[in-house]
Amino acid sequence: MNQAKNYMEEVVYSILKEIINDIDVCDCEKCMMDVAAIALNNLPPKYIVTEKGELYSKVNALRQQFEVDVISSLTKAAEVVKKNPRHG
């Protein structure tokens, strides 16, 4: 069955760890998910309808088009989380 998938999520998650490491933000799961959520809320969703297995080839083809925006959004989100971490 076909599914609608926001491939912006795939792009965000594929670069998240790299951004976290570059900015020296806590890489616990809570902080990483906070960064991803903030970034995704500031990025336009890009939905595609895909069959299983087709998603990653489409994501890779479109990733470069949105990578600059994603990196910018992740960087801003990481700075927010770095200043206000929610973990103990």
PDB file of N, CA, C and O in Angstrom:
ATOM      1  N   MET A   1       0.840  -1.191   0.000  1.00  0.00           N
ATOM      2  CA  MET A   1       0.000   0.000   0.000  1.00  0.00           C
ATOM      3  C   MET A   1       0.880   1.248   0.000  1.00  0.00           C
ATOM      4  O   MET A   1       1.912   1.285   0.670  1.00  0.00           O
ATOM      5  N   ASN A   2       0.478   2.249  -0.739  1.00  0.00           N
ATOM      6  CA  ASN A   2       1.211   3.513  -0.778  1.00  0.00           C
ATOM      7  C   ASN A   2       1.004   4.276   0.519  1.00  0.00           C
ATOM      8  O   ASN A   2      -0.027   4.142   1.178  1.00  0.00           O
ATOM      9  N   GLN A   3       1.985   5.065   0.868  1.00  0.00           N
ATOM     10  CA  GLN A   3       1.905   5.890   2.067  1.00  0.00           C
ATOM     11  C   GLN A   3       2.336   7.308   1.730  1.00  0.00           C
ATOM     12  O   GLN A   3       3.176   7.523   0.857  1.00  0.00           O
ATOM     13  N   ALA A   4       1.749   8.277   2.435  1.00  0.00           N
ATOM     14  CA  ALA A   4       2.235   9.646   2.354  1.00  0.00           C
ATOM     15  C   ALA A   4       3.308   9.793   3.422  1.00  0.00           C
ATOM     16  O   ALA A   4       3.083   9.453   4.584  1.00  0.00           O
ATOM     17  N   LYS A   5       4.465  10.294   3.035  1.00  0.00           N
ATOM     18  CA  LYS A   5       5.597  10.406   3.953  1.00  0.00           C
ATOM     19  C   LYS A   5       6.195  11.792   3.820  1.00  0.00           C
ATOM     20  O   LYS A   5       6.442  12.266   2.711  1.00  0.00           O
ATOM     21  N   ASN A   6       6.427  12.445   4.954  1.00  0.00           N
ATOM     22  CA  ASN A   6       7.091  13.741   4.941  1.00  0.00           C
ATOM     23  C   ASN A   6       8.592  13.483   4.825  1.00  0.00           C
ATOM     24  O   ASN A   6       9.246  13.161   5.817  1.00  0.00           O
ATOM     25  N   TYR A   7       9.139  13.623   3.613  1.00  0.00           N
ATOM     26  CA  TYR A   7      10.551  13.302   3.451  1.00  0.00           C
ATOM     27  C   TYR A   7      11.455  14.338   4.091  1.00  0.00           C
ATOM     28  O   TYR A   7      12.655  14.100   4.225  1.00  0.00           O
ATOM     29  N   MET A   8      10.909  15.494   4.493  1.00  0.00           N
ATOM     30  CA  MET A   8      11.712  16.474   5.216  1.00  0.00           C
ATOM     31  C   MET A   8      12.214  15.851   6.521  1.00  0.00           C
ATOM     32  O   MET A   8      13.317  16.155   6.975  1.00  0.00           O
ATOM     33  N   GLU A   9      11.393  14.974   7.126  1.00  0.00           N
ATOM     34  CA  GLU A   9      11.830  14.273   8.336  1.00  0.00           C
ATOM     35  C   GLU A   9      13.069  13.439   8.066  1.00  0.00           C
ATOM     36  O   GLU A   9      14.002  13.427   8.869  1.00  0.00           O
ATOM     37  N   GLU A  10      13.082  12.748   6.946  1.00  0.00           N
ATOM     38  CA  GLU A  10      14.230  11.907   6.604  1.00  0.00           C
ATOM     39  C   GLU A  10      15.486  12.748   6.437  1.00  0.00           C
ATOM     40  O   GLU A  10      16.565  12.363   6.888  1.00  0.00           O
ATOM     41  N   VAL A  11      15.344  13.896   5.790  1.00  0.00           N
ATOM     42  CA  VAL A  11      16.503  14.779   5.594  1.00  0.00           C
ATOM     43  C   VAL A  11      16.995  15.292   6.948  1.00  0.00           C
ATOM     44  O   VAL A  11      18.198  15.299   7.210  1.00  0.00           O
ATOM     45  N   VAL A  12      16.066  15.722   7.809  1.00  0.00           N
ATOM     46  CA  VAL A  12      16.431  16.233   9.137  1.00  0.00           C
ATOM     47  C   VAL A  12      17.162  15.152   9.932  1.00  0.00           C
ATOM     48  O   VAL A  12      18.238  15.399  10.476  1.00  0.00           O
ATOM     49  N   TYR A  13      16.581  13.961  10.000  1.00  0.00           N
ATOM     50  CA  TYR A  13      17.199  12.896  10.797  1.00  0.00           C
ATOM     51  C   TYR A  13      18.532  12.438  10.219  1.00  0.00           C
ATOM     52  O   TYR A  13      19.401  11.972  10.956  1.00  0.00           O
ATOM     53  N   SER A  14      18.700  12.570   8.898  1.00  0.00           N
ATOM     54  CA  SER A  14      19.958  12.130   8.294  1.00  0.00           C
ATOM     55  C   SER A  14      21.114  13.085   8.597  1.00  0.00           C
ATOM     56  O   SER A  14      22.274  12.677   8.545  1.00  0.00           O
ATOM     57  N   ILE A  15      20.817  14.345   8.912  1.00  0.00           N
ATOM     58  CA  ILE A  15      21.920  15.290   9.212  1.00  0.00           C
ATOM     59  C   ILE A  15      21.961  15.690  10.686  1.00  0.00           C
ATOM     60  O   ILE A  15      22.881  16.390  11.110  1.00  0.00           O
ATOM     61  N   LEU A  16      20.983  15.256  11.463  1.00  0.00           N
ATOM     62  CA  LEU A  16      20.855  15.679  12.858  1.00  0.00           C
ATOM     63  C   LEU A  16      22.122  15.439  13.677  1.00  0.00           C
ATOM     64  O   LEU A  16      22.618  16.361  14.324  1.00  0.00           O
ATOM     65  N   LYS A  17      22.646  14.233  13.660  1.00  0.00           N
ATOM     66  CA  LYS A  17      23.804  13.881  14.497  1.00  0.00           C
ATOM     67  C   LYS A  17      25.014  14.751  14.148  1.00  0.00           C
ATOM     68  O   LYS A  17      25.743  15.196  15.035  1.00  0.00           O
ATOM     69  N   GLU A  18      25.219  14.986  12.864  1.00  0.00           N
ATOM     70  CA  GLU A  18      26.345  15.813  12.415  1.00  0.00           C
ATOM     71  C   GLU A  18      26.237  17.239  12.970  1.00  0.00           C
ATOM     72  O   GLU A  18      27.226  17.804  13.438  1.00  0.00           O
ATOM     73  N   ILE A  19      25.045  17.809  12.914  1.00  0.00           N
ATOM     74  CA  ILE A  19      24.828  19.172  13.422  1.00  0.00           C
ATOM     75  C   ILE A  19      25.028  19.210  14.933  1.00  0.00           C
ATOM     76  O   ILE A  19      25.679  20.114  15.457  1.00  0.00           O
ATOM     77  N   ILE A  20      24.467  18.224  15.629  1.00  0.00           N
ATOM     78  CA  ILE A  20      24.598  18.141  17.090  1.00  0.00           C
ATOM     79  C   ILE A  20      26.077  18.116  17.481  1.00  0.00           C
ATOM     80  O   ILE A  20      26.488  18.818  18.405  1.00  0.00           O
ATOM     81  N   ASN A  21      26.869  17.314  16.783  1.00  0.00           N
ATOM     82  CA  ASN A  21      28.296  17.206  17.091  1.00  0.00           C
ATOM     83  C   ASN A  21      29.038  18.496  16.767  1.00  0.00           C
ATOM     84  O   ASN A  21      29.921  18.909  17.519  1.00  0.00           O
ATOM     85  N   ASP A  22      28.687  19.135  15.651  1.00  0.00           N
ATOM     86  CA  ASP A  22      29.367  20.368  15.241  1.00  0.00           C
ATOM     87  C   ASP A  22      29.120  21.506  16.229  1.00  0.00           C
ATOM     88  O   ASP A  22      30.000  22.338  16.451  1.00  0.00           O
ATOM     89  N   ILE A  23      27.933  21.543  16.820  1.00  0.00           N
ATOM     90  CA  ILE A  23      27.576  22.643  17.712  1.00  0.00           C
ATOM     91  C   ILE A  23      27.856  22.289  19.170  1.00  0.00           C
ATOM     92  O   ILE A  23      27.704  23.128  20.057  1.00  0.00           O
ATOM     93  N   ASP A  24      28.259  21.063  19.410  1.00  0.00           N
ATOM     94  CA  ASP A  24      28.570  20.603  20.770  1.00  0.00           C
ATOM     95  C   ASP A  24      27.346  20.705  21.676  1.00  0.00           C
ATOM     96  O   ASP A  24      27.405  21.264  22.771  1.00  0.00           O
ATOM     97  N   VAL A  25      26.241  20.153  21.192  1.00  0.00           N
ATOM     98  CA  VAL A  25      25.003  20.082  21.962  1.00  0.00           C
ATOM     99  C   VAL A  25      24.917  18.674  22.538  1.00  0.00           C
ATOM    100  O   VAL A  25      25.425  17.719  21.950  1.00  0.00           O
ATOM    101  N   CYS A  26      24.275  18.557  23.679  1.00  0.00           N
ATOM    102  CA  CYS A  26      24.061  17.247  24.285  1.00  0.00           C
ATOM    103  C   CYS A  26      23.432  16.317  23.253  1.00  0.00           C
ATOM    104  O   CYS A  26      22.498  16.705  22.551  1.00  0.00           O
ATOM    105  N   ASP A  27      23.943  15.095  23.161  1.00  0.00           N
ATOM    106  CA  ASP A  27      23.396  14.168  22.175  1.00  0.00           C
ATOM    107  C   ASP A  27      22.539  13.072  22.808  1.00  0.00           C
ATOM    108  O   ASP A  27      22.399  11.984  22.249  1.00  0.00           O
ATOM    109  N   CYS A  28      21.964  13.370  23.985  1.00  0.00           N
ATOM    110  CA  CYS A  28      21.021  12.412  24.558  1.00  0.00           C
ATOM    111  C   CYS A  28      19.771  12.407  23.680  1.00  0.00           C
ATOM    112  O   CYS A  28      19.527  13.353  22.930  1.00  0.00           O
ATOM    113  N   GLU A  29      18.991  11.350  23.777  1.00  0.00           N
ATOM    114  CA  GLU A  29      17.834  11.204  22.898  1.00  0.00           C
ATOM    115  C   GLU A  29      16.839  12.356  23.054  1.00  0.00           C
ATOM    116  O   GLU A  29      16.279  12.829  22.065  1.00  0.00           O
ATOM    117  N   LYS A  30      16.619  12.806  24.286  1.00  0.00           N
ATOM    118  CA  LYS A  30      15.653  13.889  24.524  1.00  0.00           C
ATOM    119  C   LYS A  30      16.099  15.176  23.820  1.00  0.00           C
ATOM    120  O   LYS A  30      15.297  15.829  23.152  1.00  0.00           O
ATOM    121  N   CYS A  31      17.366  15.533  23.970  1.00  0.00           N
ATOM    122  CA  CYS A  31      17.867  16.753  23.320  1.00  0.00           C
ATOM    123  C   CYS A  31      17.829  16.623  21.798  1.00  0.00           C
ATOM    124  O   CYS A  31      17.453  17.568  21.105  1.00  0.00           O
ATOM    125  N   MET A  32      18.213  15.466  21.280  1.00  0.00           N
ATOM    126  CA  MET A  32      18.199  15.276  19.832  1.00  0.00           C
ATOM    127  C   MET A  32      16.782  15.355  19.280  1.00  0.00           C
ATOM    128  O   MET A  32      16.568  15.944  18.220  1.00  0.00           O
ATOM    129  N   MET A  33      15.823  14.780  19.969  1.00  0.00           N
ATOM    130  CA  MET A  33      14.436  14.836  19.507  1.00  0.00           C
ATOM    131  C   MET A  33      13.872  16.257  19.628  1.00  0.00           C
ATOM    132  O   MET A  33      13.066  16.676  18.797  1.00  0.00           O
ATOM    133  N   ASP A  34      14.295  17.000  20.666  1.00  0.00           N
ATOM    134  CA  ASP A  34      13.878  18.399  20.792  1.00  0.00           C
ATOM    135  C   ASP A  34      14.405  19.223  19.615  1.00  0.00           C
ATOM    136  O   ASP A  34      13.674  20.030  19.042  1.00  0.00           O
ATOM    137  N   VAL A  35      15.665  19.018  19.262  1.00  0.00           N
ATOM    138  CA  VAL A  35      16.253  19.738  18.127  1.00  0.00           C
ATOM    139  C   VAL A  35      15.494  19.389  16.853  1.00  0.00           C
ATOM    140  O   VAL A  35      15.140  20.276  16.076  1.00  0.00           O
ATOM    141  N   ALA A  36      15.245  18.107  16.636  1.00  0.00           N
ATOM    142  CA  ALA A  36      14.530  17.678  15.430  1.00  0.00           C
ATOM    143  C   ALA A  36      13.125  18.283  15.385  1.00  0.00           C
ATOM    144  O   ALA A  36      12.690  18.765  14.339  1.00  0.00           O
ATOM    145  N   ALA A  37      12.419  18.257  16.511  1.00  0.00           N
ATOM    146  CA  ALA A  37      11.049  18.774  16.553  1.00  0.00           C
ATOM    147  C   ALA A  37      11.013  20.275  16.270  1.00  0.00           C
ATOM    148  O   ALA A  37      10.174  20.745  15.502  1.00  0.00           O
ATOM    149  N   ILE A  38      11.920  21.019  16.888  1.00  0.00           N
ATOM    150  CA  ILE A  38      11.961  22.473  16.658  1.00  0.00           C
ATOM    151  C   ILE A  38      12.270  22.751  15.189  1.00  0.00           C
ATOM    152  O   ILE A  38      11.620  23.585  14.559  1.00  0.00           O
ATOM    153  N   ALA A  39      13.257  22.053  14.654  1.00  0.00           N
ATOM    154  CA  ALA A  39      13.630  22.262  13.250  1.00  0.00           C
ATOM    155  C   ALA A  39      12.468  21.918  12.323  1.00  0.00           C
ATOM    156  O   ALA A  39      12.150  22.687  11.416  1.00  0.00           O
ATOM    157  N   LEU A  40      11.835  20.770  12.545  1.00  0.00           N
ATOM    158  CA  LEU A  40      10.730  20.349  11.674  1.00  0.00           C
ATOM    159  C   LEU A  40       9.544  21.302  11.762  1.00  0.00           C
ATOM    160  O   LEU A  40       8.843  21.510  10.771  1.00  0.00           O
ATOM    161  N   ASN A  41       9.314  21.876  12.927  1.00  0.00           N
ATOM    162  CA  ASN A  41       8.228  22.852  13.056  1.00  0.00           C
ATOM    163  C   ASN A  41       8.516  24.140  12.296  1.00  0.00           C
ATOM    164  O   ASN A  41       7.598  24.900  11.989  1.00  0.00           O
ATOM    165  N   ASN A  42       9.781  24.388  11.992  1.00  0.00           N
ATOM    166  CA  ASN A  42      10.158  25.594  11.261  1.00  0.00           C
ATOM    167  C   ASN A  42      10.442  25.344   9.783  1.00  0.00           C
ATOM    168  O   ASN A  42      10.784  26.271   9.049  1.00  0.00           O
ATOM    169  N   LEU A  43      10.303  24.106   9.352  1.00  0.00           N
ATOM    170  CA  LEU A  43      10.524  23.754   7.951  1.00  0.00           C
ATOM    171  C   LEU A  43       9.188  23.374   7.318  1.00  0.00           C
ATOM    172  O   LEU A  43       8.322  22.809   7.986  1.00  0.00           O
ATOM    173  N   PRO A  44       9.018  23.683   6.036  1.00  0.00           N
ATOM    174  CA  PRO A  44       7.769  23.271   5.386  1.00  0.00           C
ATOM    175  C   PRO A  44       7.772  21.756   5.170  1.00  0.00           C
ATOM    176  O   PRO A  44       8.791  21.193   4.769  1.00  0.00           O
ATOM    177  N   PRO A  45       6.654  21.098   5.429  1.00  0.00           N
ATOM    178  CA  PRO A  45       6.597  19.663   5.157  1.00  0.00           C
ATOM    179  C   PRO A  45       6.648  19.422   3.653  1.00  0.00           C
ATOM    180  O   PRO A  45       6.119  20.213   2.873  1.00  0.00           O
ATOM    181  N   LYS A  46       7.275  18.348   3.259  1.00  0.00           N
ATOM    182  CA  LYS A  46       7.353  17.962   1.846  1.00  0.00           C
ATOM    183  C   LYS A  46       6.910  16.513   1.748  1.00  0.00           C
ATOM    184  O   LYS A  46       7.700  15.590   1.942  1.00  0.00           O
ATOM    185  N   TYR A  47       5.636  16.334   1.443  1.00  0.00           N
ATOM    186  CA  TYR A  47       5.086  14.984   1.406  1.00  0.00           C
ATOM    187  C   TYR A  47       5.227  14.363   0.033  1.00  0.00           C
ATOM    188  O   TYR A  47       5.046  15.018  -0.994  1.00  0.00           O
ATOM    189  N   ILE A  48       5.556  13.089   0.042  1.00  0.00           N
ATOM    190  CA  ILE A  48       5.583  12.301  -1.184  1.00  0.00           C
ATOM    191  C   ILE A  48       4.771  11.039  -0.925  1.00  0.00           C
ATOM    192  O   ILE A  48       4.673  10.572   0.209  1.00  0.00           O
ATOM    193  N   VAL A  49       4.201  10.505  -1.969  1.00  0.00           N
ATOM    194  CA  VAL A  49       3.520   9.222  -1.885  1.00  0.00           C
ATOM    195  C   VAL A  49       4.472   8.207  -2.480  1.00  0.00           C
ATOM    196  O   VAL A  49       4.969   8.369  -3.594  1.00  0.00           O
ATOM    197  N   THR A  50       4.711   7.169  -1.721  1.00  0.00           N
ATOM    198  CA  THR A  50       5.726   6.224  -2.134  1.00  0.00           C
ATOM    199  C   THR A  50       5.356   4.805  -1.763  1.00  0.00           C
ATOM    200  O   THR A  50       4.562   4.564  -0.853  1.00  0.00           O
ATOM    201  N   GLU A  51       5.932   3.896  -2.468  1.00  0.00           N
ATOM    202  CA  GLU A  51       5.832   2.497  -2.095  1.00  0.00           C
ATOM    203  C   GLU A  51       7.077   2.166  -1.293  1.00  0.00           C
ATOM    204  O   GLU A  51       8.083   2.871  -1.376  1.00  0.00           O
ATOM    205  N   LYS A  52       7.010   1.101  -0.523  1.00  0.00           N
ATOM    206  CA  LYS A  52       8.172   0.699   0.269  1.00  0.00           C
ATOM    207  C   LYS A  52       9.397   0.584  -0.637  1.00  0.00           C
ATOM    208  O   LYS A  52       9.311   0.086  -1.759  1.00  0.00           O
ATOM    209  N   GLY A  53      10.539   1.054  -0.126  1.00  0.00           N
ATOM    210  CA  GLY A  53      11.781   0.938  -0.870  1.00  0.00           C
ATOM    211  C   GLY A  53      12.061   2.107  -1.793  1.00  0.00           C
ATOM    212  O   GLY A  53      13.220   2.369  -2.117  1.00  0.00           O
ATOM    213  N   GLU A  54      11.024   2.817  -2.226  1.00  0.00           N
ATOM    214  CA  GLU A  54      11.239   3.949  -3.120  1.00  0.00           C
ATOM    215  C   GLU A  54      11.610   5.214  -2.365  1.00  0.00           C
ATOM    216  O   GLU A  54      12.200   6.131  -2.935  1.00  0.00           O
ATOM    217  N   LEU A  55      11.267   5.266  -1.091  1.00  0.00           N
ATOM    218  CA  LEU A  55      11.429   6.498  -0.325  1.00  0.00           C
ATOM    219  C   LEU A  55      12.861   6.993  -0.320  1.00  0.00           C
ATOM    220  O   LEU A  55      13.103   8.169  -0.590  1.00  0.00           O
ATOM    221  N   TYR A  56      13.816   6.125  -0.018  1.00  0.00           N
ATOM    222  CA  TYR A  56      15.183   6.597   0.149  1.00  0.00           C
ATOM    223  C   TYR A  56      15.784   7.127  -1.145  1.00  0.00           C
ATOM    224  O   TYR A  56      16.571   8.073  -1.109  1.00  0.00           O
ATOM    225  N   SER A  57      15.436   6.548  -2.277  1.00  0.00           N
ATOM    226  CA  SER A  57      15.967   7.082  -3.526  1.00  0.00           C
ATOM    227  C   SER A  57      15.378   8.465  -3.797  1.00  0.00           C
ATOM    228  O   SER A  57      16.079   9.342  -4.303  1.00  0.00           O
ATOM    229  N   LYS A  58      14.109   8.674  -3.470  1.00  0.00           N
ATOM    230  CA  LYS A  58      13.499   9.994  -3.654  1.00  0.00           C
ATOM    231  C   LYS A  58      14.091  10.998  -2.679  1.00  0.00           C
ATOM    232  O   LYS A  58      14.361  12.140  -3.051  1.00  0.00           O
ATOM    233  N   VAL A  59      14.293  10.585  -1.448  1.00  0.00           N
ATOM    234  CA  VAL A  59      14.876  11.479  -0.449  1.00  0.00           C
ATOM    235  C   VAL A  59      16.259  11.922  -0.888  1.00  0.00           C
ATOM    236  O   VAL A  59      16.577  13.110  -0.825  1.00  0.00           O
ATOM    237  N   ASN A  60      17.080  10.989  -1.329  1.00  0.00           N
ATOM    238  CA  ASN A  60      18.436  11.341  -1.738  1.00  0.00           C
ATOM    239  C   ASN A  60      18.439  12.276  -2.938  1.00  0.00           C
ATOM    240  O   ASN A  60      19.289  13.163  -3.026  1.00  0.00           O
ATOM    241  N   ALA A  61      17.517  12.096  -3.850  1.00  0.00           N
ATOM    242  CA  ALA A  61      17.448  12.964  -5.027  1.00  0.00           C
ATOM    243  C   ALA A  61      17.031  14.379  -4.646  1.00  0.00           C
ATOM    244  O   ALA A  61      17.488  15.345  -5.258  1.00  0.00           O
ATOM    245  N   LEU A  62      16.174  14.510  -3.647  1.00  0.00           N
ATOM    246  CA  LEU A  62      15.651  15.825  -3.271  1.00  0.00           C
ATOM    247  C   LEU A  62      16.404  16.469  -2.119  1.00  0.00           C
ATOM    248  O   LEU A  62      16.218  17.652  -1.835  1.00  0.00           O
ATOM    249  N   ARG A  63      17.254  15.691  -1.453  1.00  0.00           N
ATOM    250  CA  ARG A  63      17.928  16.170  -0.251  1.00  0.00           C
ATOM    251  C   ARG A  63      18.746  17.438  -0.504  1.00  0.00           C
ATOM    252  O   ARG A  63      18.658  18.395   0.264  1.00  0.00           O
ATOM    253  N   GLN A  64      19.534  17.447  -1.569  1.00  0.00           N
ATOM    254  CA  GLN A  64      20.392  18.601  -1.824  1.00  0.00           C
ATOM    255  C   GLN A  64      19.592  19.880  -1.984  1.00  0.00           C
ATOM    256  O   GLN A  64      20.044  20.958  -1.596  1.00  0.00           O
ATOM    257  N   GLN A  65      18.400  19.758  -2.556  1.00  0.00           N
ATOM    258  CA  GLN A  65      17.559  20.925  -2.783  1.00  0.00           C
ATOM    259  C   GLN A  65      17.190  21.613  -1.461  1.00  0.00           C
ATOM    260  O   GLN A  65      17.072  22.837  -1.412  1.00  0.00           O
ATOM    261  N   PHE A  66      17.010  20.838  -0.405  1.00  0.00           N
ATOM    262  CA  PHE A  66      16.543  21.391   0.862  1.00  0.00           C
ATOM    263  C   PHE A  66      17.599  21.393   1.950  1.00  0.00           C
ATOM    264  O   PHE A  66      17.346  21.875   3.054  1.00  0.00           O
ATOM    265  N   GLU A  67      18.771  20.868   1.660  1.00  0.00           N
ATOM    266  CA  GLU A  67      19.781  20.690   2.701  1.00  0.00           C
ATOM    267  C   GLU A  67      20.189  21.998   3.365  1.00  0.00           C
ATOM    268  O   GLU A  67      20.361  22.029   4.583  1.00  0.00           O
ATOM    269  N   VAL A  68      20.347  23.062   2.616  1.00  0.00           N
ATOM    270  CA  VAL A  68      20.762  24.348   3.196  1.00  0.00           C
ATOM    271  C   VAL A  68      19.722  24.831   4.205  1.00  0.00           C
ATOM    272  O   VAL A  68      20.074  25.275   5.298  1.00  0.00           O
ATOM    273  N   ASP A  69      18.444  24.746   3.839  1.00  0.00           N
ATOM    274  CA  ASP A  69      17.377  25.158   4.756  1.00  0.00           C
ATOM    275  C   ASP A  69      17.343  24.270   5.991  1.00  0.00           C
ATOM    276  O   ASP A  69      17.131  24.752   7.104  1.00  0.00           O
ATOM    277  N   VAL A  70      17.549  22.982   5.794  1.00  0.00           N
ATOM    278  CA  VAL A  70      17.520  22.032   6.916  1.00  0.00           C
ATOM    279  C   VAL A  70      18.685  22.300   7.861  1.00  0.00           C
ATOM    280  O   VAL A  70      18.498  22.320   9.078  1.00  0.00           O
ATOM    281  N   ILE A  71      19.870  22.505   7.327  1.00  0.00           N
ATOM    282  CA  ILE A  71      21.044  22.782   8.163  1.00  0.00           C
ATOM    283  C   ILE A  71      20.825  24.069   8.956  1.00  0.00           C
ATOM    284  O   ILE A  71      21.138  24.123  10.145  1.00  0.00           O
ATOM    285  N   SER A  72      20.301  25.086   8.318  1.00  0.00           N
ATOM    286  CA  SER A  72      20.035  26.348   9.002  1.00  0.00           C
ATOM    287  C   SER A  72      19.026  26.154  10.128  1.00  0.00           C
ATOM    288  O   SER A  72      19.236  26.634  11.243  1.00  0.00           O
ATOM    289  N   SER A  73      17.941  25.459   9.843  1.00  0.00           N
ATOM    290  CA  SER A  73      16.903  25.230  10.843  1.00  0.00           C
ATOM    291  C   SER A  73      17.417  24.372  11.995  1.00  0.00           C
ATOM    292  O   SER A  73      17.124  24.652  13.157  1.00  0.00           O
ATOM    293  N   LEU A  74      18.185  23.325  11.678  1.00  0.00           N
ATOM    294  CA  LEU A  74      18.756  22.470  12.729  1.00  0.00           C
ATOM    295  C   LEU A  74      19.747  23.239  13.593  1.00  0.00           C
ATOM    296  O   LEU A  74      19.784  23.053  14.809  1.00  0.00           O
ATOM    297  N   THR A  75      20.544  24.097  12.978  1.00  0.00           N
ATOM    298  CA  THR A  75      21.522  24.887  13.731  1.00  0.00           C
ATOM    299  C   THR A  75      20.821  25.814  14.717  1.00  0.00           C
ATOM    300  O   THR A  75      21.216  25.905  15.879  1.00  0.00           O
ATOM    301  N   LYS A  76      19.781  26.502  14.251  1.00  0.00           N
ATOM    302  CA  LYS A  76      19.024  27.390  15.139  1.00  0.00           C
ATOM    303  C   LYS A  76      18.359  26.593  16.264  1.00  0.00           C
ATOM    304  O   LYS A  76      18.377  27.008  17.423  1.00  0.00           O
ATOM    305  N   ALA A  77      17.774  25.447  15.910  1.00  0.00           N
ATOM    306  CA  ALA A  77      17.109  24.611  16.913  1.00  0.00           C
ATOM    307  C   ALA A  77      18.110  24.082  17.932  1.00  0.00           C
ATOM    308  O   ALA A  77      17.809  24.036  19.125  1.00  0.00           O
ATOM    309  N   ALA A  78      19.286  23.686  17.481  1.00  0.00           N
ATOM    310  CA  ALA A  78      20.314  23.171  18.390  1.00  0.00           C
ATOM    311  C   ALA A  78      20.773  24.241  19.370  1.00  0.00           C
ATOM    312  O   ALA A  78      21.036  23.947  20.537  1.00  0.00           O
ATOM    313  N   GLU A  79      20.870  25.475  18.902  1.00  0.00           N
ATOM    314  CA  GLU A  79      21.261  26.572  19.798  1.00  0.00           C
ATOM    315  C   GLU A  79      20.195  26.796  20.868  1.00  0.00           C
ATOM    316  O   GLU A  79      20.525  27.060  22.024  1.00  0.00           O
ATOM    317  N   VAL A  80      18.920  26.692  20.490  1.00  0.00           N
ATOM    318  CA  VAL A  80      17.829  26.837  21.459  1.00  0.00           C
ATOM    319  C   VAL A  80      17.916  25.747  22.518  1.00  0.00           C
ATOM    320  O   VAL A  80      17.818  26.022  23.714  1.00  0.00           O
ATOM    321  N   VAL A  81      18.101  24.511  22.070  1.00  0.00           N
ATOM    322  CA  VAL A  81      18.160  23.375  23.005  1.00  0.00           C
ATOM    323  C   VAL A  81      19.418  23.460  23.870  1.00  0.00           C
ATOM    324  O   VAL A  81      19.387  23.120  25.053  1.00  0.00           O
ATOM    325  N   LYS A  82      20.511  23.909  23.284  1.00  0.00           N
ATOM    326  CA  LYS A  82      21.759  24.041  24.042  1.00  0.00           C
ATOM    327  C   LYS A  82      21.595  25.025  25.201  1.00  0.00           C
ATOM    328  O   LYS A  82      22.120  24.802  26.292  1.00  0.00           O
ATOM    329  N   LYS A  83      20.872  26.102  24.961  1.00  0.00           N
ATOM    330  CA  LYS A  83      20.652  27.114  26.003  1.00  0.00           C
ATOM    331  C   LYS A  83      19.592  26.691  27.018  1.00  0.00           C
ATOM    332  O   LYS A  83      19.604  27.147  28.162  1.00  0.00           O
ATOM    333  N   ASN A  84      18.680  25.820  26.598  1.00  0.00           N
ATOM    334  CA  ASN A  84      17.557  25.418  27.452  1.00  0.00           C
ATOM    335  C   ASN A  84      17.310  23.913  27.397  1.00  0.00           C
ATOM    336  O   ASN A  84      16.226  23.492  26.993  1.00  0.00           O
ATOM    337  N   PRO A  85      18.282  23.091  27.792  1.00  0.00           N
ATOM    338  CA  PRO A  85      18.053  21.638  27.733  1.00  0.00           C
ATOM    339  C   PRO A  85      16.950  21.234  28.718  1.00  0.00           C
ATOM    340  O   PRO A  85      16.827  21.800  29.804  1.00  0.00           O
ATOM    341  N   ARG A  86      16.157  20.248  28.313  1.00  0.00           N
ATOM    342  CA  ARG A  86      15.046  19.810  29.175  1.00  0.00           C
ATOM    343  C   ARG A  86      15.397  18.603  30.027  1.00  0.00           C
ATOM    344  O   ARG A  86      14.607  18.205  30.883  1.00  0.00           O
ATOM    345  N   HIS A  87      16.568  18.012  29.809  1.00  0.00           N
ATOM    346  CA  HIS A  87      16.923  16.854  30.624  1.00  0.00           C
ATOM    347  C   HIS A  87      17.469  17.290  31.970  1.00  0.00           C
ATOM    348  O   HIS A  87      17.782  18.463  32.173  1.00  0.00           O
ATOM    349  N   GLY A  88      17.585  16.326  32.902  1.00  0.00           N
ATOM    350  CA  GLY A  88      17.957  16.652  34.273  1.00  0.00           C
ATOM    351  C   GLY A  88      19.368  16.997  34.519  1.00  0.00           C
ATOM    352  O   GLY A  88      19.743  17.281  35.657  1.00  0.00           O
TER     353      GLY A  88
END
